[in-house]
Amino acid sequence: MWPKPLPNHWILGQTIGVTVDAQDHIWIIHRAGSLEAGETHATGKDPIAQCCAPAPPVLEFDEQGNLLRHWGGPGTGFNWPDSNHGITVDYKGNVWIGGNGRGPASGRGAINGTDEEPATPGGRGAAAKGGPEPFQSFADNMVLKFTQDGKFIMQIGKPSSSKGSNDVENLRLPAKTFIDPKTNELYVADGYGNHRVIVFDADTGKYKRHWGAYGHKPDDANPGPYKPSDPPPQQFRNPVHCAELTRDNILYVCDRVNDRLQVFKPDGTFIKEQFYNKQTLGSGSVWDIAFSKDPQQKYIYLADGENDRVHIIDRESLEILTTFGEGGRQPGEFYGVHSIATDSKGNIFTTETYRGQRVQKFVYKGLAPGDQQRPGSSVA
């Protein structure tokens, strides 16, 4: 029962972002418009039942699961994403969100957004198709910055304005953000439409640099479906789903559909890569990462949303040590585990997209040997 039941008959839709702030408060973002009609009978002018209603998009909880704040949605002076995606609270306490909405309806159902699409022969989402057509702008070409009370601060990019992966003014369906406290730089995994990581000044929004896979100049040519037997792809496929920087200045990038994690210096210099469950098709295996809270950040926790597991990885070798979770709807199981974060105590928080529609908490209990007899199996 974490978090505690929400007030006002509120429920969550596709829950596609989680972050932990300096006070160990847990923030999530979800897509209110992704709920089915039968889940919103308590809304409208003439409600037909007592349950339910969509919760506001942004929710803040304490460690006990109490709801502290809630806000979000369209407002004056900014363009709220058509399809919310990703949330980050930076070292100054500001809240950043992105979006992957293709058009006016993509936040309202299971049609347009990559995370929203129904099952296909290749997997659960449109990412299996290889990405959007070159220079199709789509709607959500921006990231937004707010205070913790939801007051608008800054927007980078304009809706439906992207000119592709080398446009330095607009994004194209950005997935997730990270803010480096040492340089005050904003890293954007950009994303569902573009094939790059791009960096801005987090206060002014001024462009700094960008790059694609292996540090190459990004290319918007559609690479076609991912094939595990092919040579390593020389460009990111959509979506570029995370970009996370460690304390020792190593950047890890989730190349989701290519089933790989690529590692860079902050200037875009390529260091190394590792594939995970390389035979995974569909929406891919490398969705999001979080680091352990020891000073060395020795471990990476990898959310694998197609296989519905979380892998614990040695950060130095990039090898999987063990895995927990399984596909399902019971506590501790996953359906579309999408985002992952850790708090100062080492607890892990996960969110689920598609019909998973929830956030879960896993309590840190210390170190133990991995399951050597059944590598990649679930362990208690």
Buried (B, 14 or more C-beta within 10 A) or exposed (E): EBBEEBEEBBBBBBBBBBBBBEBEBBBBBBBBBBBEEEBBBBBEEEEEEEEBBBBBBBBBBBBEBEBEBBBBEEBEEBBBBBBBBBBBBBEEEBBBBBBBBBBEBBBBBBEBBBBBBEEBEBBBBBBBBBBBEEEBBBBBBBBBBBEBEBEBEBBBBBBBBBBBBBBEEBBBBBBBBBBBEEBBBBBBBBBBBBBBBBBBBBBEBEBBEBBBBBBBEBBBEBBEBBEEEEEEBEBBBBBBBBBBBBEEEBBBBBBBBBBBBBBBEBEBEBEEBBBBBEEBBBBBBBBBBBBBBEEEBBBBBBBBBBBBBBBBBEBEEBEBBBBBBBEEEEEEBBBBBBBBBBBEEBBBBBBBBBBBBBBBBBEEEEEEEBBEEEEBEBBE
